Amino acid sequence: MTAKQIINKVKDLVDHYMHWTDDKFAFDKPEYWTSWAWKIEELEKSGRFELIRDDCDGFALTSAALLIKAGIPEADVNICFCEVPRVGFHLICIVNDGERDYVLCNNHSTPIPKSACDYKLISIMNYGKVGTWVAVS
């Protein structure tokens, strides 16, 4: 499977199982960051369907974890804190397929080229250097 095929498959999986729900309602907390990759893998293996409720952070973190588990190198996977015009702060996953960067985001139905994304990127964390956030200039 090519990197682009993996990216598309991960996007489809996350979209299939995850439903946007504000953390205040899903977890009774203003913010709750977690990956649901383990849950999606469990559901896929069992053939069951269960809706996972989370907001953009869960979507981005789950996408990143599934991309890495599917064989995308950690150095090609990023989490980015950004601002969506007229909406507010947001978390996305940015992945490189060897040729270009794609954004995986719960606001779009398909991976979009980063060059086509109008979000204001604020800081980014690369999975090759987990825990190190770098300001985007």
SEDRENZA-794248 format. One line per 8 residues: their letters; for each residue x, y, z of C-alpha. Coordinates in steps of 0.02 Angstrom, whole numbers, plus 32768, in hexadecimal, padded with zeros to 4 digits. Example, Ala and Ser with C-alpha at 12.3 -4.5 7.8 and 13.67 -1.06 7.14 Angstrom:
<nodes>
as	8267 7F1F 8186 ~ 82AC 7FCB 8165
</nodes>
This chain:
<nodes>
mtakqiin	8000 8000 8000 ~ 8044 80AC 7FD5 ~ 8051 8138 8055 ~ 7FC3 8194 7FFE ~ 7F55 80F9 8007 ~ 7F7C 80E6 80C1 ~ 7F50 819E 80DD ~ 7EA9 8188 8084
kvkdlvdh	7E83 80E6 80E2 ~ 7EA8 8135 818B ~ 7E3C 81CC 8162 ~ 7DAB 8159 8130 ~ 7DBD 80EF 81CF ~ 7DC0 8184 8244 ~ 7D2D 81D6 81EB ~ 7CCB 8133 81F5
ymhwtddk	7CDD 811B 82B0 ~ 7CEF 81CB 82F7 ~ 7C65 824B 830F ~ 7C92 82FD 833F ~ 7C5A 8321 83F0 ~ 7C9C 83AD 845D ~ 7D0B 836F 84EB ~ 7C96 83C5 8568
fafdkpey	7C0C 834D 8535 ~ 7C72 82B2 850E ~ 7CE3 82B6 85A8 ~ 7C9D 833E 861A ~ 7D42 839C 8608 ~ 7D6F 8437 85A4 ~ 7DFF 83D9 8550 ~ 7E27 8320 8544
wtswawki	7EAF 82E8 84CC ~ 7EB9 822F 84A3 ~ 7ED0 81B8 8412 ~ 7E49 813A 83EA ~ 7EB7 80D2 8375 ~ 7EAE 803D 83EC ~ 7DEF 8045 83EB ~ 7DE2 8050 832D
eeleksgr	7E5A 7FBD 831B ~ 7DF2 7F59 8398 ~ 7D50 7F82 833C ~ 7D9C 7F57 8293 ~ 7DD9 7EAE 82D3 ~ 7D31 7E83 8323 ~ 7CC5 7EC0 8292 ~ 7C5D 7F26 830C
felirddc	7C2E 7FDC 82F7 ~ 7C30 805A 8382 ~ 7C2C 8116 8373 ~ 7CC0 816D 83C6 ~ 7C97 821C 8400 ~ 7D25 829C 8408 ~ 7D56 8341 83BC ~ 7DE7 8378 834D
dgfaltsa	7E70 8342 83C6 ~ 7E31 828F 83CC ~ 7E20 828C 8310 ~ 7ED1 82CF 82F3 ~ 7F25 8261 8376 ~ 7EC9 81C5 833A ~ 7EF7 81EA 8285 ~ 7FAE 8200 82B3
allikagi	7FB5 815E 8317 ~ 7F60 80F9 828E ~ 7FD2 8141 8208 ~ 806C 810C 826A ~ 8024 805F 8290 ~ 8000 804A 81D5 ~ 80B7 806C 81A9 ~ 80C9 8127 818E
peadvnic	816F 815B 81DE ~ 815C 81BF 827F ~ 81C6 824A 8232 ~ 813E 8262 81AC ~ 80AF 8276 822A ~ 8086 8318 8286 ~ 8002 8362 82F7 ~ 7FE3 841A 82DB
fcevprvg	7F89 8499 8348 ~ 7F3A 851A 82D7 ~ 7EB0 8599 82C4 ~ 7E20 8586 824A ~ 7DE7 862E 8203 ~ 7D44 866A 8250 ~ 7D38 85CB 82BB ~ 7DC5 85BE 833A
fhlicivn	7E50 854D 8376 ~ 7E61 849F 832D ~ 7ED3 8406 832C ~ 7F00 83AB 828B ~ 7F71 8320 824F ~ 7FED 8348 81C5 ~ 803F 82B6 816A ~ 80BD 82AE 80DD
dgerdyvl	80A7 8227 8058 ~ 8158 823C 8015 ~ 8124 82C4 7F9B ~ 80B3 833E 7FF7 ~ 8062 8363 809D ~ 7FAB 8339 80BA ~ 7F36 8377 8141 ~ 7EC3 82FA 8196
cnnhstpi	7E3B 835C 81EC ~ 7D8B 833A 8229 ~ 7D50 83D4 81C6 ~ 7D7A 8384 811D ~ 7D38 82E3 80D1 ~ 7DDE 82B8 807E ~ 7E96 82DA 80A1 ~ 7EBD 8384 8057
pksacdyk	7F66 83C4 801D ~ 7FB1 8434 80A3 ~ 7FCA 84B8 801C ~ 7F0C 84C0 8007 ~ 7EE9 84D4 80C1 ~ 7EBF 8585 80F9 ~ 7EDC 8562 81B2 ~ 7F59 85CE 8210
lisimnyg	7FDB 8552 8251 ~ 8017 8583 82FF ~ 8082 84F4 8341 ~ 80AF 8446 830A ~ 80EC 83A5 835B ~ 8144 8320 82F3 ~ 812E 826B 832B ~ 81E9 8252 8310
kvgtwvav	8201 82CD 83A1 ~ 8169 82AF 840E ~ 814E 8336 8491 ~ 81AC 83BE 8431 ~ 8136 8444 83F0 ~ 8181 84C1 8375 ~ 8134 8569 8347 ~ 8104 8577 8290
s	8143 8616 8240
</nodes>
